[in-house]
């Protein structure tokens, strides 16, 4: 694995050297100084403080995946994009979701936002990232570490903010169709229009895959007995679609009102085999999501440095999960009169609700500029969570509610005649939970900028996360390579954390280098822990006879610590090179009630080393043709797990190309094609054990986009063919 990482980094360095030598050999004339800036220093970011800053002035370290990086990469999903373009993330996709991990902490601790608002998926579980249409993303902002003072619960590991594209054309029609190996089909359609002060954008996306099987080998009881012809798939065949609408109205300058909603459906098709204890499936899995939101914002002179803003958002979200039966099945269920019946018969096309998770939120926020380079922001939040799960929760339902008040102050002081500056940001959140009472969570960030070349940032922040209704009350049985019993725990305590980070950033002639060291100390961390069957409810043991029982429990302590390195180098107008490396180490200790002692346990999914690198080239051959090509690599060392084996280390390489041809002043044609996993690496670990990667091996893809925009002249998407240029994007 070390050899693989070394080869990847050497390859990146070699490409950079060749690009630099080519530029010097051409004796090019000097270009404007802003071209030599870092690829994205002029981006406006909002996630770290909830207020607008140029990236170079953001007091909280923020990583940006820019619009140009997204276009060149051509990722099929958000998971694909994050895994390929930054080293801090790990994924272990299965039927229940993406199982994302950031710097040692899993899905439960990562807050995912779309335009600053939370997405809603499996609360306390795995968010389905296919809810996010990759073709409608403008850029992605990533803030690592505890952000609970600003965002509340779920933000202990970090925040991912998906910034969607804004559409202000008079009339916009767009279609993107992507096809690839294993029946992969991705469809995006958009319809936008602006009439006076009213704007509308309707988005449709469809995703389908036939799935794949990396191995037919299975070890049901983790013994020497193996099944060699299992029908279980590495990734099952699945289809999902989503329709969303956003309507905005501007009754006056600086005032915008909006209403939006979406509906989402997903079906996971599971093949049935001949081994009753392993791969006989009698139902598929189906998901239905709905969301509604409304609100408004008032802006007064708001820029990256001053102005006032007031926003109000109210939203309702639902995530429902069903069994969709494909064969006659006798199982616990409810008859038509709602009476619980053991061994109730379900027939093909019948459904059984497993969980219905609903969330209602209201958020009022204000941002105000004060004298002496001071900016004050604050807000009020209310949240209500409701869980209905007749088959999985005692009593059939559970709920929780939270109220919060937060304040934040930002202050910037120029020094040394304005050639340097000190920025301080302090925040405090008062959280009240219906079960666990009041809690204060503070944060403090500081930045010292020494001209445009050097910036030093330091952050201390606390995190706070209450147990979810699912973690407290859920009980279910999982049949995979064996029978596992999973239990909630009503005695769980809230989790708290202290996050410390120190980073340095250096910029010189298009080169941006950032090094960050961090320590995240989590107290009472909640995770699934294997417990003796004797500690489980007797009726479950008698009924299901599980090989293992796992329960949500508070660990005594947990620490994640590491170093993240990010490099981007803009060479002239055509070359963009980059890479990232993440070193991670974790410690967790739990009190073993059986042996009455503290024992060391592994935080599932930990990999000590991860890396990514890329080199992209683009060129405008004329006003009628633009082309780009990119080479990407991602690597990971072994991933460690408490049960079911460790995931193998791997490295995967990818090449992508893109071509743009304006057909007229209003029509644009874009073609993309590429090969993923060029060297055809496949993890053949027996099914049911942990994989380093679920990649099926070498795959190919092609994408066709046709776009019509009336009201603005189309320009290149690298700021030469696009219906809307972005003056802030410098990459």
N, C-alpha and C positions, 0 to 999 in steps of 0.2 A: 504494500500500500504506500509506504514512504517513497518507494521508487516511482510509483505512478504519480504522486503529487509532485515530485521533483521534475519528472518529465513534462508535466503540464506547465509548471512555472517556467521552466527553461524554454518551452515552446513559445510562451507568451513573450518572454524577454527577446527571443530571436526575432519574432515578428516586429516588435517595437524597434529593435536596432535597425532592421532592414528599412522600415518606414522612415526612420530618422535619417539614415544615410541617403535614401532616395531624395528626400527633400533637400538635404545639403548639396547633393550633387547637381541638382537642377538650378542652383544659384537663384532661387526665387527672390523677388523683391520683398521687402518688409511689408507685412500686412498690418492692419489696424490693431491697436493693442487689445481691443476687446475680443478679437478672434483668438488671442493667445490665453485668454482666461480659461479657467477650468470649464469643463463641459456643461456645468449646470449651476454655476454660482449665482446667476441672475434669475434663477427660478424663484418664484414667490411660494413660500411654504407656510402652512398654518398649523400642522398637527402638534408640534412640540409644545406650543404655548396657547393654542386656540386662537391666536391672532396672527396677522400677516407680517411676514418678514422676508426679505431677500435671504436666500439660503446662506450666503456668506455672512449675514448678520444674525442668523438664528441663534439664540443663546442656548438652545437645547439641540444636541447633536441629532441631525436628521439625514437619513439616507433617501435619495430620490432615484427612482427608476423613471427616466424621462420619456417623453413621447417618441423621440427618435430611437431610443433603445428598444421600446416596445415594438415599433414598426420594423426595425431591423431583425429583431429576434423572431417575430412571427409565432408567438406561443399560442397553443390551442386552448389554454385555460390559465386561470390565475395561479394554480398550483405549479403548472409548467413554467410560468414566468418567474415566480419567486425562487423555485429550485434552480433555475438556470442562470439567474442574473445576480444572485447574492448568496454568500456561503453560510449565512447564519441560520437558514431554515432547513428543517428535515421533514420528510413526509413518509407516511406508511399507509398508503391508500387501501381501504377495503370498502365493503358494502355500506358501512355506516358513515363514511365520510373520509376526509383527507388526513385525519390524525396529524395535524401540523405541530411542529415543535420549533421554538425560537430560543436559542441560547440555553437549552437544557430544560425549559418548561413547556408544557404541552398546550393543547387547544384551549383548555379551560382558562388559561392565564393570558391568552392573546386576544386583544380586542380588535375586531375587524369593523371598519367604518366604510360607508359609502357616502362621500361628500359630507363627512363629519357626523353621520348618523349610523347607529349600530345596525348591523345586519342581524337577523334573527334566524337561528337554526336550532340545533339540538342543544338546549340549555344544559350545561354541565357535561357535554359530550363533544361530538365532532361536527363542526360546522361544515355544511356542504358548499364548497367554494364554487361549484357549478352554478350557484345562484347569480354569480357575477359574470356578465357578458364581457369577454376580453376585448371585443371589437368596439366597445363603447368606453374604454378607459383612456383618459388623457395622460395621466401619470400616476405614480404610486409613491406615497410618502411613508417611511418606516421610522418609527421612534422606538428605540429599545430601552427596556427597563421600566420600573414601576411608574405609572402615570395616573394613579388613583386619585391624587389631589385634584386633577382636572377632569378625569373621565369616570371615576368611581370604580365599582367592582369590575373584574375581568381584565384589568390592565396592569397585572403584576409583571408579566414578561415583556410586554411592549404593545404597540399600537400600529396597525396597518390601515392607512387611510387611502381608499381608492377614489381618486378624483376623476369624475366622468367628463366626457366631452360636452361642451356647451354648444348649442346649435342656435344661431341667430340668422340663418339664411331666410330669404323670403319664402322659398320652397326648397325642400331637401328630400331627395329620394336616394336611398343607398341599399345595396344588396351585396353581401359577402357570402360566398359558398366555399367551404373548405372540405376536401376529401383526402383520406389517407388510408394507410394499411389497417387491416382488421376491421373493415367496415366503418372507419371513423368518419363521421359526417358532422360538420358544424355549419349552421345557417344563421346569418344575422340580417335582419331587415329593419330599416329605419325610415320613418316618415316624419318630417318636421315642417312646420310653417310658422310664419309670423305675419299677423294681420293687425296693423296698428300697434296697440299696446298688449296684445294677446299673443302668446307663443305656446306652441304645442310640439311635443316630441313623443312619438309612439315607437316602442322598441319591441321586436320579436326575436327570440333566439331559440334554436333547436340544436340539441346535441345528441348524438347516437354513436354507440360503439358495439360491435359484435362481441367484444371481450376476447380474452385469450387465456391459454393455459400453458404456463411455463414448465409444468411437470405434472405427470399423472401419478406420481409416487406420494403415498400418504402413510403416516405412522400413527394409527388411531390411539394407541395407548403409550406411545413413546417407548416402545420395546423393540426387540429385534424383529418382530413380525411387521412386515410392510405390505401395503396394498400397492400394486403396480398399475392398476387401471382405474383409478378414481376419476369420477366425472367432475369433481370440484374444479372450478376455474380460479386462476390467479386474480383476474378481474372479470366479473360477470358482465354479460350483455346488459346494456342499459340504454334507456331513452329518457330525455327530459326536455321540456319546453317551458318558456316563460313569455308572458306578455306584460309590458309595463307602459304606463302613460304618465307624463308630467305636463301639467298645464300651469302657466304663469300669467299673471296680469300685473301691469305697472300703472296704478291709478295716478301716480305723481312721480316726479323725478326723485330717485333715491328710495322709493318705496316699491317693494315687490311682494305680491301674494302668490301662493302656490298651492296646488293640490296634486297628489300623485297616488298611484296605486299599482299593484302588480298581482299576478296569479302565476303559480308555478306548479308543475306536475313532474314527477319522476317515477319511473318503474324500473326495478332491477329484476331481471329474468334469471332464474336459477335452474340449471339443468339437473335432472334427477338420474342417479346411478343405481347400482344394484346392491350396494352395501348399506343396510338399514341403519347401522350405527354411525355411518360416516357421510354418505353422499345422497341418500334418498331425500328429496325435497318435495314437499307437498304444498308449498306456497311461495309466491314471489313477494317482494317488498315494494310498497308504494308510498310516496310522499306527496303531500299537498300543502302548499304554502300560499298564504294571502297576506297582503299588507296594504294599509291605507295610511296616508299622512297628509297633513295640511299645516299651513303656517305662513309666516311672512318675515321680512326683514326690512329694516330702515337703515339707510346708510347716509352719512353726512361727511363728505370730504375724506372718505376712508382710502388710505394708501398703505404702502408697506411701512410707513413711519408715523402716521397720525390719522386723525378722524375718529368719528363715533359710529357705533352700530348697535342696534337692538334686534334680536331675533327671537322668534317664538316658533316652536315645533311641537306638534302633537301627533303621535303615531300609534297604530295598533298593528301587531304582527301575530301570525299564527303559523305553527309548524306542526302538521299532523302526520302520523306514521301508522300505516296499516299493513296487516298481512292480507295478501290477495291470493286466495286458495286456488290451486290448480288441480287438486285431486281430493277425493273424499278423505277427511281427516277427523279423527276423534280427539278432542282436546278440551281443556277447560274453556268455557265460554258462557255467553248469556243467550237465553232463548228470546223469542220475539216479545215476550212480556217483561223482559229485563231481569229475569231470575237467573242467578248463577247456577250453572249445570256442569258438573264434572263429566268429561267425555261427551261433550256436546258435539253433534255431527255438523261439520262444515262441508259444503259441496263446491265443486268448481264454480268460480266467479263470485263466491261469497267473500265478504270482507270482515275483518275483525280489527277494531281500533286497538292499537298498542299504546299510543300516547298522543295527546293533544296539548301542545304547549303554546300558551298565549301570553303576550306581553303588551301592556299599555303604558306609554310614557308621555310625559309633558316636560318641556325644557324651555325656560326663559333665560336669555343671556344678554348681557350688555358689555360693550367695550367702549372706553372713554379715554380720550387723550387729555393729559394734564400738563401743566407747565413743566419746564425743566426736563424735557425728554422723558416724561413719565407717562405710563399707560396703565390704566386700571380696568380689570375685567372681572366679572362675577356672574353668578347665575343661581337659579333654583331648579331642582329636578324632582320629579315624582315618578315612581315606577311600581307597577303591579305585575307580578308573575303568577300565572295560573297553570297548573298541571292536572290534566285528566287522563288517567291511565287505569281503567277498570281491571285489567289483567295483571298489572304490575305495581300497584300501589295499594296498601291497606286502606280500606275506605273508599278507594277509587279516585280520590283527588287530593290535591294539596295546593297551597298558595303562599305567597310572601309579598311583602311590600317594603319599599325603601323611599325615604325622602332625604334630600341633601341640599346644602347651601355651600357655595364655594366662592373664594375671592383670590385674585392674583394681581400682583403688582410687578410691572416691568420698568426698569430704570436704566438709562444709558448715559454714561458720562465720558465725553471726549477728553483725552489727555495728550500731552506733548504736542500742543498746537493743532490738534485734530488728526494727527497721523496715527494715533492709537486710540483705543476706547475700552472702557470697562462696562460690561452689561451685567445686571443682576436681575434675577426673576425669583420671586417668592410666592408660594401659593399655600392655601389651607382649605381643607374641605371638612365640613361637619356632616357626618353621615348618620342617619337614624334608620335602623332596621326593625321591623315588627317583632322579630324574635330575639335579636341580640343587642338592641338598644343603641346608644350613641358611640361614635368613634371619630376622633380627629386624625386626619392624615395630611401631613405637611410635605412640601418639597422646596428645594432651593437649588438654583442653577446660576452659574457665573461664567462669563466669557471674557477673555482678554484678547483683543485683536491688535496685532502689531502691523499696521498697514494692511495691504492685501495679501501679504505672503504668509503670515503665521497667525494662527488662532489657537488658543488654549481654552478648553471648556471643562468644567467640573460640575457634577450633579450629585445631590443626595435627595432621595425621595422615598417615601414610605408607600407601601401598598396595603390594601385591605380588601378582603373578599369573603363574603358570607357563603356558607354552603347553599347550593341550589336545592330546590325541591326534589330534583332527581337524585342528587347525592344523598339526601336524607331518607327518601322513602322508596326508591325504585327497587324492585326485585325481579330478576328474570333469569331464565335458563338459556344457555347458548350451546347449540350443537354444532361443533365443527369437526375436528379430528377426534374429539372426545366431548363428554358432557361437562360443562362448567356452570357453576351457580354463582351469580353476581348479586350482592346485597347492598342496599343502602344502609345508612347508619344515622339514627335520630339523635345520637349523642355527639355528633360532630361539633367542633368549635370553629369560629371564624379563623381565617388565615391572615397573617400579617407578614410584611416584608420590609427590609431596609435595603435599598439599592444605592450603590456607590459607583461612580464612573468618572474617569479622567481621560480626556482625549486631546490629541494634538493634530492640527491640520496644517499642511504646507502646500502652497500654490506657487508655481513658477512656470511661466511660458507654456500654458496649456496642461501642465501636470498638476494633479490634485492627489495628495497622499494623506490619508487619515488613519491614525492608530488609536484605538480605544481599549482601555483596560477596565474591567468591571467586576463587581462582586455583588451578588444578590442573595441575601440571607432571608430565608422563608421560615417562619415559625408556624407550627401546626399545619404544615402542608397536607392537603387532602389528596390521596392517591389510592388506587386499588392495591390491596395487599392480600396475599394468600394467607388464609387462616385455616386451622384444623377443622375438619368437617364436624367435629364434636361441638364447635362453637356456633354452628349454624342452627336455625330452627329445625327441630327434629322432623316435622312433617315434610320439609323440602328434601332432606336427606333420604327419608324412606321412599318418597315418590320418585325422585330423579336419580338417586345414587351417583352424585357427581364425582368425577375423578379429582376435581379441585374446587374449592370454594374461595371466592375473592370478595372482599368487602371494602367499601370506602372507609378509610381511617385517617386520622391525623398522625402524620409523622412527628416525632419529637422535634427534629430540626432538619433543615435541608439547605444546602449552599450550592450555588452555581457561580463559577468564576471563569474568566477567560480573557482572551485578547482577540479583537477583531481588527483586521487590516483591510483597507480599501484603497485601490489605485485606479485612477483614470487619467488618460493622457490623450489630449487632442493634438494631432499633428496636422497642421494645415487645415484645409477645409474638408478633406476627404477621409482621413484616418481617425478612428477613435479606438483606443486600446484600453483595456481594463481588466481588473482581477480583484478577487477578495479571498481572504483566508480567515478562518475562525478556529481558534483553539478553545476547547471547553473541558472543564473538569467539574465533577459534581460530588458532593458528599450528602448522604442522608442517613439519619439514625432514628430507629424506631424501638419502642419498648416491647420486647417479646414477653407477652403475659405467660406463655407456657413455661419458659425457662427463667422468667423474672430477671431479665437483663436487657441492656441496650445492645442492639445488633446493627451492623451496617447493611444497608439495602441499596439497590441500584435505582436511580431515576430512569424509568423505562425510556428507551430511545436515545440515550446519551451516545454521542460519537465524539471522540477527542479531537479529531481533525476533519475539517471540511474546507473545500476550496472551489472556486469558480474563476474562469478567465474568458476573455473574448477579444476578438480583433475584428473590427468592421471597416469596410471601405465603401464609399459611395461617390458617385460622379454624375454631374449633369452634362451629358454629351451635347445637348442642344436644348432649346426650349421645348422640344418635342419628345425628349426621352431622358429618363433618369434611371440609374441602376445602382444596386447595392448588394454587397455580399458580406456575410459574417461567419466566423468560426467561433464555436463556443465549447467549453469543457467544464464539467462539474465532477467533483471527486468527494468521496467520504471514506473515512476509516470505519472499522467495525462499530456497529451500534449494539449497545448492551441492554438486556432485558432480564427481568426477574424469573420469568417462566417462558417456555416454548422456544428456547435457544436465542442466540444472538444473530443480528443481521450482518451479512458479509460486507466488507469494504468493496468499493467499486469506483470506476471512472467511466464517464460517458461523454462522447464528443458529438458535436452537431454542426452542420453547415446549412445556412439559409441564404436565399437570394430573393431580391425583390426588384420589380420593374414597374415603372409608371409611365403611362402615355396619355396625355390630354387629347381627347378626341375632338374637343371644341372648347370654347370659352366656358361652357357649362357642364361638359361631360368629362369624367376622368375614369380611365381604366387602370387597374393595378393588378399585377400578377405576382404571386409568391410561390416559391417551390423550395424544398429542402429535404435533407436526410437527417434523421435523428438516430443516435446510437450507431454511428458510422462503423464501429468495429464489432458490432453485433454481440455485445455482452448481455448474457442472460443469467439470472440467479436461479439455479435449479434446486434450491432447498426444498425438501418435501413439503407438500401443502399442509397448512395449519401451523407451521413454524414461522418465525419472523424472517423477512427478506430484507436485504440491504436496499434493493430497488425492485419494483414490480415491472420494470421495463420488459416488453416482449422481445427485445432485440432490435435489429435494424428495421426502421420504418421510413416510409416516404410520405410526403404530403404535397398538396398543391392548393392554392387559394386564388380565387378570382373575385375581384371587387369592382363593381360598377357604381358610380356616384354621379348624381345630377344635382346641381345647386344653382338656383336662380336668385339673383339679387346681388351676388358678389362673384367676381371673377375667380375661377379656380386657379390655384397656384400649387407648385411642388410642395409635398408634405414635409420637406425639410426647409420650409419657409419659402418655397418657390412654386409649388403646385398644391395649393390648399384653398378651400373656401374661406378659411380664417387663419391669418398668420398670428403667431404668438411672439411678440417682441421680447418676451422674457426668456425664451428658450435659446440658449447659447450652445447647445451640444450638437 
